[in-house]
Amino acid sequence: MLYSLIKLLRPHQYIKNGFVFLGVVFAHEWGEPGTVLAASLAFLAFCAIASAVYVLNDIVDVEADRQHPTKRDRPIASGAISVPTAWAIFATAAVLALVLAAMVSTWVIALILTYLVLNVAYSWSLKHIVILDVFSIAAGFMLRILAGTLGLGIEPSQWLLLCGLMLTLFLGFAKRRAELADDTIERRGNADRPRRVLDDYSLSLLDQFTSISAACTVLAYGLYTVSAETMALHGTDGLIYTLPFVIYGIFRYLFLLHARGGGNDTSRDLVTDPHLLATVAVWLGVTILVLA
């Protein structure tokens, strides 16, 4: 039961909530214990609400998952956790998220509720609408960034929001590309596809979307590092030296997507690929060193 519960809550996905800490890093607040504590509580709140959303998605998709060759092993689809129990787990996780958010600020409460409403809409409708499905995923990441800025009393940088948007669009379209290219999906007919929206995509179209969003991510971050506003804010022109790590990380992810069957699970790709893991760690270390 414990294994099924962990599998249902998907704790390996919590790494995505690290976006909450971006505001702390770029606002030079990592040395403020109160701010770091508030950011940590916001991080935990998003972990709880993310698990609630995963449970909700599995409840909604239970019948489709039972017909899928791999998703039928998920706890609810396999019967390891009943649907009524899953609803109780969802409610518990959602309430926990709101309690944690209330310990930070009303902004974080509002953002957590918005995230929940967005994902309910995504589960019932938005995930079936081409392009808008990926923008909905990106919006969830933007809410995390806002929780780590507005939610902590930090003014959000327009550059941070732009870079975050382009990066999450890149990851979202890469995920759709991986799903469409998956051998299991390709062998099965369109009628059996787990996501009807895949019928509206093609590999060539998604390759264009990923290429455009990847290029915009690199361009936006590069312009951010050399802008006069950035140099005045941070008192240094050294952020340009972090750009190669961003470029390498994007290229590495594209390599995994096209050559190694990656892209389906960003969190798993990050923690299992030593190149990506080292790139993120070094980027973060160099960024803090430059800003400090």
C-alpha positions as CSV (number, residue, x, y, z in Angstrom):
1,M,0.0,0.0,0.0
2,L,2.8,2.4,0.9
3,Y,4.5,1.7,-2.5
4,S,1.3,2.3,-4.3
5,L,0.7,5.5,-2.4
6,I,4.2,6.8,-3.3
7,K,3.7,5.8,-6.9
8,L,0.4,7.6,-7.0
9,L,1.8,10.8,-5.5
10,R,4.8,10.9,-7.9
11,P,7.3,12.5,-5.5
12,H,10.0,12.4,-8.2
13,Q,8.1,15.1,-10.0
14,Y,8.6,17.5,-7.1
15,I,11.9,18.7,-8.6
16,K,9.7,20.8,-11.0
17,N,8.7,22.9,-8.0
18,G,12.2,24.2,-7.8
19,F,11.0,27.0,-10.0
20,V,9.7,28.5,-6.7
21,F,13.3,29.3,-5.7
22,L,14.3,31.2,-8.8
23,G,13.0,34.5,-7.3
24,V,15.1,33.9,-4.2
25,V,18.3,33.3,-6.3
26,F,17.9,36.3,-8.6
27,A,16.7,38.6,-5.9
28,H,19.8,37.9,-3.8
29,E,17.7,36.6,-1.0
30,W,19.4,33.3,-0.3
31,G,21.1,34.7,2.8
32,E,17.8,35.7,4.3
33,P,16.5,32.9,6.6
34,G,12.9,34.2,6.7
35,T,12.7,34.4,2.9
36,V,14.3,31.0,2.4
37,L,11.8,29.5,4.9
38,A,8.9,31.1,3.2
39,A,10.1,29.8,-0.2
40,S,10.5,26.3,1.3
41,L,7.0,26.4,2.6
42,A,5.7,27.5,-0.9
43,F,7.8,24.7,-2.4
44,L,6.1,22.2,-0.1
45,A,2.7,23.6,-0.9
46,F,3.2,23.1,-4.6
47,C,4.5,19.6,-3.9
48,A,1.3,18.8,-2.1
49,I,-1.0,20.4,-4.7
50,A,0.9,18.7,-7.6
51,S,0.4,15.3,-5.9
52,A,-3.3,16.2,-5.6
53,V,-3.5,17.0,-9.3
54,Y,-1.7,13.7,-10.2
55,V,-4.3,11.8,-8.2
56,L,-7.1,13.7,-9.8
57,N,-5.7,13.0,-13.3
58,D,-5.5,9.3,-12.5
59,I,-9.1,9.3,-11.3
60,V,-10.3,11.0,-14.4
61,D,-8.2,8.8,-16.8
62,V,-8.8,5.5,-14.9
63,E,-10.7,3.8,-17.7
64,A,-8.3,5.0,-20.5
65,D,-5.3,3.9,-18.3
66,R,-6.7,0.4,-17.9
67,Q,-6.6,0.0,-21.7
68,H,-3.0,1.3,-21.9
69,P,-0.1,-1.2,-22.0
70,T,1.9,0.6,-19.3
71,K,-0.4,3.0,-17.6
72,R,-2.7,0.1,-16.6
73,D,-0.1,-0.6,-13.8
74,R,-0.8,2.7,-12.1
75,P,-2.3,2.3,-8.6
76,I,-5.8,3.3,-9.4
77,A,-6.1,1.6,-12.8
78,S,-4.6,-1.6,-11.4
79,G,-7.0,-1.6,-8.4
80,A,-4.2,-1.3,-5.8
81,I,-5.9,1.9,-4.6
82,S,-9.7,2.3,-4.9
83,V,-11.3,5.3,-6.5
84,P,-13.0,6.4,-3.2
85,T,-9.6,6.1,-1.4
86,A,-8.0,8.1,-4.2
87,W,-10.6,10.9,-3.7
88,A,-9.7,11.0,0.0
89,I,-6.0,11.2,-0.8
90,F,-6.7,14.0,-3.3
91,A,-8.7,16.0,-0.6
92,T,-6.0,15.5,2.0
93,A,-3.2,16.7,-0.3
94,A,-5.2,19.7,-1.4
95,V,-6.0,20.8,2.1
96,L,-2.4,20.3,3.2
97,A,-1.3,22.5,0.3
98,L,-3.6,25.3,1.3
99,V,-2.5,25.1,5.0
100,L,1.2,25.4,3.9
101,A,0.3,28.2,1.6
102,A,-1.5,30.1,4.4
103,M,1.7,30.0,6.4
104,V,3.4,32.1,3.7
105,S,0.9,34.7,2.3
106,T,-2.5,35.2,0.7
107,W,-0.7,35.5,-2.7
108,V,0.5,31.9,-2.4
109,I,-3.0,30.7,-1.4
110,A,-4.4,32.4,-4.5
111,L,-1.7,30.9,-6.7
112,I,-2.2,27.4,-5.3
113,L,-6.0,27.7,-5.9
114,T,-5.4,29.0,-9.4
115,Y,-3.0,26.1,-10.1
116,L,-5.7,23.7,-8.9
117,V,-8.4,25.3,-11.0
118,L,-6.1,25.4,-14.1
119,N,-5.3,21.7,-13.7
120,V,-9.0,20.7,-13.2
121,A,-9.7,22.5,-16.5
122,Y,-6.7,20.8,-18.0
123,S,-7.9,17.4,-17.0
124,W,-11.4,17.8,-18.3
125,S,-10.8,19.9,-21.4
126,L,-7.6,21.8,-22.1
127,K,-5.4,18.8,-22.6
128,H,-7.5,17.9,-25.6
129,I,-7.0,21.3,-27.3
130,V,-3.9,21.5,-29.6
131,I,-1.2,24.0,-28.6
132,L,-3.4,25.3,-25.7
133,D,-2.6,22.0,-23.9
134,V,1.1,22.9,-23.7
135,F,0.4,26.5,-22.9
136,S,-1.6,25.3,-19.9
137,I,1.3,23.2,-18.7
138,A,3.6,26.3,-19.1
139,A,1.1,28.4,-17.1
140,G,1.5,26.0,-14.2
141,F,5.2,26.7,-14.1
142,M,4.6,30.4,-14.3
143,L,2.4,30.1,-11.2
144,R,5.4,28.5,-9.4
145,I,7.6,31.4,-10.4
146,L,5.1,33.9,-9.2
147,A,4.7,32.1,-5.9
148,G,8.5,32.5,-5.4
149,T,8.3,36.2,-6.2
150,L,5.0,37.8,-5.5
151,G,4.2,35.3,-2.9
152,L,7.3,36.2,-1.0
153,G,7.1,40.0,-1.5
154,I,9.7,40.0,-4.3
155,E,8.9,41.9,-7.5
156,P,8.9,39.5,-10.4
157,S,11.4,40.2,-13.1
158,Q,9.9,40.4,-16.6
159,W,13.1,38.7,-17.9
160,L,12.6,35.9,-15.4
161,L,9.0,35.4,-16.5
162,L,9.9,35.5,-20.2
163,C,12.7,33.0,-19.8
164,G,10.5,30.7,-17.7
165,L,7.7,30.8,-20.2
166,M,9.9,29.9,-23.2
167,L,11.7,27.1,-21.3
168,T,8.5,25.5,-20.1
169,L,7.0,25.8,-23.6
170,F,10.1,24.0,-24.9
171,L,9.8,21.2,-22.3
172,G,6.0,20.9,-23.0
173,F,6.3,20.6,-26.7
174,A,9.3,18.2,-26.3
175,K,7.0,16.0,-24.1
176,R,4.3,16.0,-26.8
177,R,6.9,15.1,-29.3
178,A,8.1,12.2,-27.2
179,E,4.6,10.9,-26.7
180,L,3.8,11.0,-30.4
181,A,7.1,9.2,-31.3
182,D,6.6,6.5,-28.6
183,D,6.7,3.1,-30.3
184,T,3.7,1.9,-28.3
185,I,1.6,4.8,-29.5
186,E,2.8,4.4,-33.1
187,R,1.8,0.7,-33.1
188,R,-1.7,1.4,-31.9
189,G,-4.4,3.1,-33.8
190,N,-5.4,6.7,-33.3
191,A,-8.6,5.6,-31.7
192,D,-6.7,4.0,-28.8
193,R,-4.4,6.9,-28.2
194,P,-4.3,8.0,-24.6
195,R,-4.4,11.6,-25.6
196,R,-6.7,12.6,-28.4
197,V,-4.8,15.8,-28.9
198,L,-2.0,13.8,-30.4
199,D,-4.2,13.3,-33.5
200,D,-3.7,17.1,-34.2
201,Y,0.0,17.0,-33.9
202,S,2.7,15.7,-36.3
203,L,6.4,15.0,-35.6
204,S,7.4,17.7,-38.1
205,L,5.1,20.3,-36.5
206,L,6.4,19.5,-33.0
207,D,10.0,19.6,-34.2
208,Q,9.3,23.2,-35.3
209,F,7.6,24.1,-32.1
210,T,10.5,22.7,-30.0
211,S,13.1,24.3,-32.2
212,I,11.4,27.7,-32.0
213,S,10.9,27.6,-28.2
214,A,14.4,26.3,-27.6
215,A,15.9,29.2,-29.7
216,C,13.7,31.7,-27.9
217,T,14.8,30.3,-24.5
218,V,18.5,30.7,-25.4
219,L,17.9,34.2,-26.9
220,A,15.8,35.5,-24.0
221,Y,18.3,34.3,-21.4
222,G,21.2,35.6,-23.4
223,L,19.6,39.1,-23.8
224,Y,18.7,39.0,-20.1
225,T,22.4,38.4,-19.1
226,V,23.7,41.4,-21.1
227,S,20.8,43.9,-20.6
228,A,21.8,47.2,-18.9
229,E,18.9,46.6,-16.4
230,T,20.3,43.3,-15.3
231,M,23.8,44.6,-14.9
232,A,22.6,47.5,-12.9
233,L,20.4,45.3,-10.7
234,H,23.0,42.8,-9.9
235,G,26.0,45.0,-10.1
236,T,27.9,42.7,-12.4
237,D,28.2,41.8,-16.1
238,G,29.3,38.3,-15.3
239,L,26.0,36.5,-15.8
240,I,26.9,36.1,-19.5
241,Y,29.3,33.3,-18.3
242,T,26.3,31.2,-17.3
243,L,24.9,31.2,-20.8
244,P,27.0,28.3,-22.2
245,F,25.5,26.0,-19.5
246,V,22.0,27.0,-20.6
247,I,22.8,26.3,-24.3
248,Y,24.4,23.0,-23.4
249,G,21.4,21.9,-21.3
250,I,19.0,22.7,-24.1
251,F,21.1,20.8,-26.7
252,R,21.6,17.9,-24.4
253,Y,17.8,17.7,-23.8
254,L,17.2,17.7,-27.6
255,F,19.8,14.9,-27.9
256,L,18.0,12.8,-25.3
257,L,14.6,13.6,-27.0
258,H,15.7,12.5,-30.5
259,A,18.4,9.9,-29.9
260,R,17.6,8.3,-26.5
261,G,13.8,8.3,-26.3
262,G,13.7,10.9,-23.6
263,G,11.2,13.8,-23.2
264,N,8.3,11.8,-21.7
265,D,9.3,12.7,-18.1
266,T,11.4,15.8,-17.6
267,S,12.0,15.1,-13.9
268,R,13.2,11.6,-14.6
269,D,15.4,12.7,-17.5
270,L,17.0,15.3,-15.2
271,V,17.8,13.0,-12.3
272,T,18.9,10.0,-14.5
273,D,21.1,11.8,-17.0
274,P,24.4,12.8,-15.4
275,H,25.1,15.5,-18.1
276,L,21.8,17.3,-17.4
277,L,22.2,17.0,-13.6
278,A,25.8,18.3,-13.7
279,T,24.8,21.1,-16.0
280,V,22.0,22.4,-13.8
281,A,24.2,22.1,-10.7
282,V,27.1,24.0,-12.3
283,W,24.8,26.6,-13.7
284,L,23.2,27.2,-10.3
285,G,26.6,27.3,-8.6
286,V,28.1,29.7,-11.1
287,T,25.0,31.9,-11.0
288,I,25.1,32.3,-7.3
289,L,28.9,32.9,-7.4
290,V,28.5,35.6,-10.0
291,L,25.5,37.3,-8.2
292,A,27.3,37.1,-4.8
